[in-house]
Amino acid sequence: MKGTLALCLSALALACGGSIAAAVVSLPGPILLACGILGLIAAAGLAYSLIHIAADVQTMTQTLRTDRPILDSLRSPALKPLAGAVRECLDKTLQPLQNARREIQELSLQLQLLRRRKSGIEAILNSIHDAVLVCDDQDRLILANPAAEKILGFESEKAALKPLKEHLADNPLADMIIRARSSKVRHVRHELSLNRSGSTAWFDCLLSSVLDDSGQVISVVAVLHDITREKEISQAKNDFVSHVSHELKTPLASINAYAEMLVDGEAQDEAAIRQFCEIIQGQAQRLNRLIEDILNISRIESGLMKVNRQNLSLALIIRDAVEMMQSYAQEKNITLAAPAPILCDQVYADRDMMMQVVVNLLSNAVKYTPTGGSVSVQFDMNDVDGTITVSVTDTGIGIPEQDMDKLFGKFFRVEANKNFAKGTGLGLNLVRQIVETVHNGRVFVRSKQGQGSTFGFVLPITSPKTASIA
């Protein structure tokens, strides 16, 4: 009984507070028991209310944290007004948040699209062989493809958003871009020359200004197309026309002069008439050879040359060419020696073309060898590589070292040797075209000025299998 009473008093103290509980304790026993029971009931009710209030507070806290509309599940009547206020506040707050969330998603999609477009544009620019640069309205570099980096010699990552003048200080392209931006011209074209690897490279430079709606320049795009090869071809054509005109003019002038003397009767006797006619004939033959050489080179380069390939012996071709040149060599008292024919020296080639190659090499050797010298022809078989090498060596005047790389060019003649013998400068070029372009071989030259020269070529030997098929 005492234990039960103590429990009731504790409940009463919890429900009513310490001062009220002290007053109740002084009451008689039955009344005191009744008060204890009442206190126990009040404490239980208070605990139940506090439990529900704590749960509702937790629910509201979760709602505020997660934006989930679960306020309708609150069980505490005391918190219903607060729940309504919270719901109203959430309704006003969630709508802008949802709108902002949708805008963020749209912006994220647009950003992804922009990134894909940027990657696509960069891939396209990187695949372009022409140099492409983009500068902003402050003349700062914002984009450059690898071709531009290679041609202009800078790294786009290091040069990005920096003034163009810092990286192209001595380059006229920077001034062109600045002028294009300031003039606001839509498109302008320039021809630009740059020093590249010790030689001059030419570029067709197209500058385009990008304008906004107000007409202000927001960027300038520069595209550089390499036209060095076109320039070289154009110059080669001009040189070719100039050389051909000069070479044709000389024999034509001689033919015209001696023909006029014949017409005017300046040749009074038969010997003079014969001499004039021989000169005219010689110049006409020279003119014919020149035209034939030009036509043959043109046909070979254009792929229109008719080639009659067959298995033939180079030794026999050399023997015939040496016999043809013997009289010319004897006039200058020059010894002309050829090797004895050898076995297995066959090549799959055009006989007339190979004869022309050997005759040209022998003719040059005799022509540029002083009286009393010698010219010899050598063979070299290489069974390992399957090639045969033919070389023509003379004891002539030789070639300066600085002219060695130009010997096989069209119309090129060594300046130091021009007075020693006449020529058109097409013979060696024709030799190279026949050997390398038509027969897939290789030409070579070795020479020292004053000590003679060696010109030759290398061709593949015809294998027994190839010979049987041919």
C-alpha positions as CSV (number, residue, x, y, z in Angstrom):
1,M,0.0,0.0,0.0
2,K,2.8,2.3,0.8
3,G,4.6,1.5,-2.5
4,T,1.4,2.2,-4.5
5,L,0.9,5.5,-2.7
6,A,4.5,6.6,-3.4
7,L,4.0,5.9,-7.1
8,C,0.8,7.9,-7.2
9,L,2.5,10.8,-5.4
10,S,5.4,10.7,-7.9
11,A,2.9,10.9,-10.7
12,L,1.1,13.8,-9.0
13,A,4.4,15.6,-8.6
14,L,5.2,15.1,-12.2
15,A,1.8,16.3,-13.3
16,C,1.3,19.3,-10.9
17,G,4.7,20.4,-10.0
18,G,6.7,20.2,-6.7
19,S,4.8,22.9,-4.7
20,I,1.4,21.5,-5.3
21,A,2.5,18.0,-4.6
22,A,3.9,19.1,-1.2
23,A,0.5,20.5,-0.2
24,V,-1.3,17.4,-1.3
25,V,0.9,15.2,0.8
26,S,-0.4,16.8,4.0
27,L,-3.9,15.6,3.2
28,P,-5.6,12.5,5.0
29,G,-4.8,9.0,3.6
30,P,-7.9,8.3,1.5
31,I,-7.9,11.7,0.0
32,L,-4.2,11.5,-0.6
33,L,-4.8,8.2,-2.4
34,A,-7.4,9.7,-4.6
35,C,-5.2,12.6,-5.4
36,G,-2.4,10.2,-6.4
37,I,-4.7,8.4,-8.8
38,L,-5.8,11.6,-10.3
39,G,-2.1,12.7,-10.7
40,L,-1.3,9.3,-12.4
41,I,-4.1,9.8,-14.9
42,A,-3.0,13.4,-15.6
43,A,0.6,12.4,-16.1
44,A,-0.5,9.6,-18.5
45,G,-2.5,12.1,-20.5
46,L,0.3,14.6,-20.5
47,A,2.8,12.0,-21.7
48,Y,0.4,10.9,-24.5
49,S,0.0,14.5,-25.7
50,L,3.8,15.0,-25.6
51,I,4.4,11.9,-27.6
52,H,2.0,13.0,-30.4
53,I,3.4,16.5,-30.4
54,A,7.0,15.2,-30.7
55,A,5.9,12.9,-33.6
56,D,4.1,15.8,-35.4
57,V,7.1,18.1,-34.9
58,Q,9.3,15.4,-36.4
59,T,6.9,15.1,-39.3
60,M,6.9,18.9,-39.9
61,T,10.7,18.9,-39.7
62,Q,10.9,16.1,-42.3
63,T,8.4,18.0,-44.5
64,L,10.5,21.1,-44.4
65,R,13.6,19.2,-45.2
66,T,12.3,17.0,-48.0
67,D,9.5,19.2,-49.4
68,R,7.1,16.3,-49.2
69,P,3.4,17.2,-48.6
70,I,2.7,14.9,-45.6
71,L,1.3,17.5,-43.3
72,D,-2.2,16.0,-43.5
73,S,-1.0,13.0,-41.4
74,L,-0.5,15.2,-38.3
75,R,-2.5,13.9,-35.3
76,S,-2.0,16.7,-32.8
77,P,-5.0,19.2,-32.9
78,A,-2.8,21.9,-31.3
79,L,-0.4,21.8,-34.3
80,K,-3.1,21.9,-37.1
81,P,-2.9,25.8,-37.5
82,L,0.8,25.6,-37.6
83,A,0.6,22.8,-40.2
84,G,-1.7,24.9,-42.3
85,A,0.7,27.8,-42.2
86,V,3.6,25.5,-43.1
87,R,1.6,24.1,-46.0
88,E,0.8,27.5,-47.3
89,C,4.4,28.6,-47.0
90,L,5.5,25.4,-48.8
91,D,2.9,26.0,-51.6
92,K,4.4,29.4,-52.2
93,T,8.0,28.2,-52.0
94,L,7.7,24.9,-53.9
95,Q,6.3,26.4,-57.2
96,P,9.4,28.6,-57.8
97,L,11.6,25.8,-56.8
98,Q,10.0,23.5,-59.3
99,N,10.2,26.1,-62.0
100,A,13.8,26.7,-61.1
101,R,14.4,22.9,-61.2
102,R,12.9,22.7,-64.7
103,E,15.0,25.6,-65.9
104,I,18.1,24.0,-64.5
105,Q,17.3,20.8,-66.4
106,E,16.7,22.7,-69.7
107,L,20.0,24.6,-69.2
108,S,21.8,21.3,-68.5
109,L,20.4,19.9,-71.8
110,Q,21.5,23.1,-73.7
111,L,24.9,22.9,-72.1
112,Q,25.3,19.3,-73.2
113,L,24.2,20.3,-76.7
114,L,26.7,23.2,-76.7
115,R,29.5,20.8,-75.6
116,R,28.6,18.4,-78.3
117,R,28.6,21.1,-80.9
118,K,31.9,22.5,-79.6
119,S,33.5,19.0,-79.8
120,G,32.1,18.6,-83.3
121,I,33.4,22.0,-84.4
122,E,36.8,21.2,-82.9
123,A,36.9,17.8,-84.7
124,I,36.1,19.4,-88.0
125,L,38.7,22.2,-87.5
126,N,41.3,19.6,-86.5
127,S,40.7,17.6,-89.7
128,I,41.1,20.6,-92.0
129,H,44.5,20.8,-93.6
130,D,44.2,24.6,-94.0
131,A,45.2,26.8,-91.0
132,V,42.2,28.3,-89.2
133,L,42.4,31.0,-86.5
134,V,39.6,32.8,-84.7
135,C,40.2,36.1,-82.8
136,D,37.8,38.1,-80.6
137,D,37.0,41.8,-80.8
138,Q,40.1,42.5,-78.6
139,D,42.4,40.8,-81.1
140,R,42.9,37.9,-78.7
141,L,43.3,34.4,-80.0
142,I,40.4,32.2,-79.0
143,L,40.7,29.2,-81.4
144,A,43.4,27.7,-83.6
145,N,43.5,24.3,-85.2
146,P,46.7,22.1,-85.3
147,A,47.5,23.2,-88.9
148,A,47.7,26.8,-87.7
149,E,49.9,25.8,-84.8
150,K,52.3,24.0,-87.1
151,I,52.4,26.8,-89.7
152,L,52.6,29.7,-87.3
153,G,54.7,28.0,-84.6
154,F,52.7,28.4,-81.4
155,E,50.5,26.3,-79.0
156,S,46.9,27.3,-79.0
157,E,46.4,26.4,-75.3
158,K,49.2,28.7,-74.2
159,A,48.2,31.4,-76.6
160,A,44.5,31.3,-75.8
161,L,42.9,34.6,-74.7
162,K,46.2,36.4,-75.2
163,P,46.9,39.3,-77.6
164,L,47.8,38.0,-81.1
165,K,50.8,40.3,-81.3
166,E,52.5,38.4,-78.5
167,H,52.7,35.2,-80.6
168,L,52.8,36.7,-84.1
169,A,55.0,39.7,-83.4
170,D,57.0,39.5,-86.7
171,N,54.2,38.0,-88.7
172,P,52.2,40.2,-91.1
173,L,49.1,38.0,-90.4
174,A,48.5,39.8,-87.1
175,D,48.4,43.2,-88.8
176,M,46.0,41.8,-91.4
177,I,43.6,40.5,-88.8
178,I,43.7,43.8,-86.9
179,R,43.0,45.8,-90.1
180,A,40.1,43.4,-91.0
181,R,38.5,43.9,-87.6
182,S,38.9,47.7,-87.6
183,S,37.6,48.1,-91.1
184,K,34.6,45.8,-90.5
185,V,34.9,44.3,-94.0
186,R,33.0,41.1,-94.3
187,H,35.6,39.2,-96.4
188,V,39.0,40.2,-97.6
189,R,41.7,38.1,-99.4
190,H,45.5,38.5,-99.1
191,E,48.5,36.6,-100.4
192,L,50.8,35.9,-97.5
193,S,54.4,34.7,-97.7
194,L,56.0,33.1,-94.6
195,N,59.5,31.7,-94.0
196,R,59.2,28.0,-93.3
197,S,62.1,25.6,-92.8
198,G,64.5,28.0,-94.6
199,S,62.3,28.4,-97.6
200,T,59.4,30.7,-98.6
201,A,55.9,29.3,-98.3
202,W,52.9,31.1,-99.9
203,F,49.4,31.2,-98.5
204,D,46.1,32.4,-99.8
205,C,44.7,34.2,-96.7
206,L,40.9,34.7,-96.4
207,L,39.8,37.0,-93.5
208,S,36.1,37.1,-92.5
209,S,34.6,39.5,-89.9
210,V,31.7,38.2,-87.9
211,L,29.3,41.0,-86.9
212,D,26.5,41.1,-84.3
213,D,23.0,42.6,-84.9
214,S,24.3,46.1,-84.1
215,G,27.0,45.8,-86.8
216,Q,29.9,45.5,-84.3
217,V,32.7,43.0,-85.0
218,I,32.6,40.2,-82.4
219,S,35.3,38.0,-84.0
220,V,37.6,37.6,-87.0
221,V,38.2,34.2,-88.7
222,A,41.4,33.7,-90.7
223,V,41.8,30.7,-93.1
224,L,45.3,30.1,-94.6
225,H,45.4,27.9,-97.7
226,D,48.9,26.7,-98.8
227,I,49.5,27.7,-102.4
228,T,53.3,27.1,-102.4
229,R,52.9,24.2,-104.9
230,E,50.7,26.2,-107.2
231,K,53.3,29.0,-107.1
232,E,56.1,26.7,-107.9
233,I,54.1,25.2,-110.8
234,S,53.3,28.6,-112.1
235,Q,56.9,29.7,-111.9
236,A,58.0,26.4,-113.6
237,K,55.5,27.1,-116.4
238,N,56.8,30.6,-116.9
239,D,60.4,29.3,-116.8
240,F,59.5,26.6,-119.3
241,V,57.9,29.0,-121.7
242,S,60.9,31.3,-121.4
243,H,63.4,28.6,-121.9
244,V,61.5,27.0,-124.8
245,S,61.1,30.4,-126.5
246,H,64.8,31.0,-126.1
247,E,65.9,27.6,-127.3
248,L,63.5,27.7,-130.3
249,K,64.6,31.2,-131.2
250,T,68.3,30.4,-131.7
251,P,68.0,27.7,-134.4
252,L,65.1,29.5,-136.1
253,A,67.2,32.7,-136.3
254,S,70.1,30.7,-137.9
255,I,67.7,29.0,-140.3
256,N,66.1,32.3,-141.2
257,A,69.5,34.1,-141.6
258,Y,71.1,31.5,-144.0
259,A,67.8,31.2,-145.9
260,E,67.8,34.9,-146.5
261,M,71.4,34.8,-147.7
262,L,70.6,32.1,-150.1
263,V,67.6,34.0,-151.4
264,D,69.7,37.2,-151.8
265,G,72.3,35.3,-153.8
266,E,75.2,35.8,-151.3
267,A,76.3,32.2,-152.0
268,Q,78.0,32.5,-155.4
269,D,79.5,29.0,-155.8
270,E,78.3,25.5,-155.1
271,A,80.5,25.1,-152.1
272,A,79.0,28.1,-150.3
273,I,75.5,27.0,-151.2
274,R,76.3,23.6,-149.8
275,Q,77.7,25.1,-146.6
276,F,74.6,27.3,-146.1
277,C,72.3,24.3,-146.7
278,E,74.3,22.1,-144.2
279,I,74.0,24.9,-141.6
280,I,70.2,25.2,-142.2
281,Q,69.9,21.4,-142.1
282,G,71.9,21.2,-138.8
283,Q,69.8,23.9,-137.1
284,A,66.6,22.2,-138.4
285,Q,67.7,18.9,-136.9
286,R,68.6,20.7,-133.6
287,L,65.1,22.3,-133.6
288,N,63.6,18.9,-134.3
289,R,65.5,17.2,-131.4
290,L,64.4,20.0,-129.1
291,I,60.8,19.7,-130.0
292,E,61.0,15.9,-129.7
293,D,62.5,16.1,-126.2
294,I,59.9,18.6,-125.1
295,L,57.1,16.4,-126.4
296,N,58.6,13.2,-124.9
297,I,58.9,14.8,-121.5
298,S,55.4,16.2,-121.7
299,R,54.0,12.8,-122.7
300,I,55.8,11.0,-119.9
301,E,54.7,13.5,-117.3
302,S,51.1,13.3,-118.5
303,G,51.1,9.5,-118.7
304,L,50.4,9.5,-122.5
305,M,53.7,8.1,-123.6
306,K,53.3,4.8,-125.4
307,V,55.7,2.3,-123.9
308,N,56.6,-0.9,-125.7
309,R,58.2,-3.1,-122.9
310,Q,60.1,-6.3,-123.6
311,N,62.9,-8.3,-122.2
312,L,66.1,-7.0,-123.6
313,S,69.8,-6.9,-122.8
314,L,71.3,-3.7,-121.6
315,A,74.8,-4.8,-122.8
316,L,73.6,-5.0,-126.4
317,I,71.9,-1.6,-126.2
318,I,75.2,-0.1,-124.8
319,R,77.2,-1.8,-127.5
320,D,74.9,-0.2,-130.2
321,A,75.0,3.2,-128.5
322,V,78.9,3.1,-128.2
323,E,79.2,2.2,-131.9
324,M,76.9,5.2,-132.7
325,M,79.0,7.6,-130.7
326,Q,82.4,6.3,-131.9
327,S,82.8,8.8,-134.8
328,Y,81.9,11.7,-132.5
329,A,84.5,10.5,-129.9
330,Q,87.2,10.0,-132.6
331,E,86.7,13.6,-133.8
332,K,87.8,14.7,-130.3
333,N,90.4,12.0,-129.9
334,I,88.5,10.5,-127.0
335,T,88.8,6.9,-126.1
336,L,85.3,5.3,-125.7
337,A,85.3,1.9,-124.1
338,A,82.4,-0.5,-123.4
339,P,82.3,-3.7,-121.4
340,A,81.9,-7.1,-123.0
341,P,78.3,-8.5,-123.0
342,I,77.4,-10.5,-119.9
343,L,74.7,-13.1,-119.1
344,C,71.5,-12.5,-117.2
345,D,71.6,-8.7,-117.7
346,Q,68.0,-8.6,-119.1
347,V,65.6,-5.9,-118.1
348,Y,61.9,-5.4,-118.9
349,A,62.0,-2.1,-120.6
350,D,61.3,-0.1,-123.8
351,R,64.3,-0.5,-126.2
352,D,64.0,2.9,-127.9
353,M,63.8,4.7,-124.6
354,M,66.7,2.9,-123.0
355,M,68.8,3.6,-126.2
356,Q,67.9,7.3,-125.8
357,V,69.0,7.2,-122.2
358,V,72.4,5.6,-122.9
359,V,73.0,7.8,-126.0
360,N,72.3,11.0,-124.0
361,L,74.7,10.0,-121.2
362,L,77.4,9.1,-123.7
363,S,76.9,12.2,-125.7
364,N,77.2,14.4,-122.6
365,A,80.3,12.6,-121.5
366,V,82.0,13.1,-124.8
367,K,80.8,16.6,-125.2
368,Y,82.2,17.8,-121.8
369,T,85.5,15.8,-122.0
370,P,88.5,17.7,-123.4
371,T,90.5,16.3,-126.4
372,G,92.6,13.3,-125.5
373,G,90.3,12.2,-122.6
374,S,88.4,8.9,-122.1
375,V,84.9,7.7,-121.5
376,S,84.0,4.3,-120.2
377,V,80.9,2.4,-119.5
378,Q,80.6,-0.1,-116.5
379,F,78.1,-2.8,-115.4
380,D,77.4,-3.8,-111.9
381,M,75.0,-6.7,-111.2
382,N,73.5,-7.1,-107.7
383,D,71.8,-10.5,-107.4
384,V,70.8,-9.8,-103.8
385,D,68.9,-6.7,-104.6
386,G,68.0,-7.9,-108.1
387,T,69.3,-4.7,-109.8
388,I,71.7,-3.8,-112.5
389,T,73.7,-0.5,-112.4
390,V,75.0,1.2,-115.6
391,S,77.4,4.0,-115.1
392,V,79.2,6.3,-117.7
393,T,82.5,7.8,-116.4
394,D,84.5,10.5,-118.1
395,T,87.6,12.5,-117.5
396,G,85.9,15.8,-118.3
397,I,85.6,19.2,-116.7
398,G,83.4,18.0,-113.9
399,I,80.5,19.8,-112.2
400,P,80.6,22.3,-109.3
401,E,79.1,20.9,-106.0
402,Q,76.5,23.6,-105.7
403,D,74.9,22.6,-109.1
404,M,74.7,18.8,-108.4
405,D,71.1,18.9,-107.1
406,K,69.9,20.8,-110.2
407,L,71.4,18.7,-112.9
408,F,68.3,16.8,-113.8
409,G,66.0,19.8,-113.9
410,K,64.4,21.1,-117.1
411,F,66.5,23.5,-119.1
412,F,69.2,23.6,-116.4
413,R,72.8,24.1,-117.6
414,V,75.8,24.4,-115.5
415,E,76.8,28.1,-115.7
416,A,80.5,27.3,-115.5
417,N,80.3,24.9,-118.4
418,K,78.1,26.8,-120.8
419,N,81.0,28.0,-122.9
420,F,82.5,24.5,-123.2
421,A,79.6,23.0,-125.2
422,K,76.1,23.8,-126.4
423,G,72.9,22.2,-125.2
424,T,69.3,22.7,-124.4
425,G,69.3,21.4,-120.8
426,L,66.6,18.8,-121.5
427,G,68.7,15.7,-122.0
428,L,69.3,14.8,-118.4
429,N,65.7,15.6,-117.5
430,L,64.5,13.2,-120.2
431,V,66.9,10.6,-118.8
432,R,65.4,10.9,-115.4
433,Q,61.8,10.8,-116.7
434,I,62.5,7.6,-118.7
435,V,64.4,5.8,-115.9
436,E,62.4,6.8,-112.8
437,T,58.9,7.6,-114.1
438,V,58.6,5.0,-116.8
439,H,60.8,2.2,-115.6
440,N,60.7,2.6,-111.9
441,G,64.5,2.9,-111.6
442,R,66.8,5.5,-110.2
443,V,69.4,7.9,-111.6
444,F,72.6,9.2,-109.9
445,V,75.6,11.4,-110.4
446,R,79.0,11.7,-108.9
447,S,81.4,14.5,-109.9
448,K,84.2,16.8,-108.8
449,Q,85.0,19.9,-110.7
450,G,88.1,19.4,-112.9
451,Q,88.2,15.7,-112.2
452,G,85.4,14.2,-114.3
453,S,81.9,12.9,-113.7
454,T,80.0,9.6,-113.4
455,F,76.4,9.5,-114.5
456,G,74.3,6.3,-114.2
457,F,71.1,4.6,-113.6
458,V,69.8,1.5,-111.7
459,L,67.1,-0.8,-113.1
460,P,65.5,-4.0,-111.7
461,I,66.7,-7.2,-113.4
462,T,64.1,-9.3,-115.1
463,S,63.5,-12.5,-113.1
464,P,63.2,-15.9,-114.9
465,K,59.6,-16.1,-113.9
466,T,58.9,-12.6,-115.3
467,A,60.8,-13.3,-118.4
468,S,58.8,-16.5,-119.1
469,I,55.5,-14.7,-118.6
470,A,56.6,-11.8,-120.9
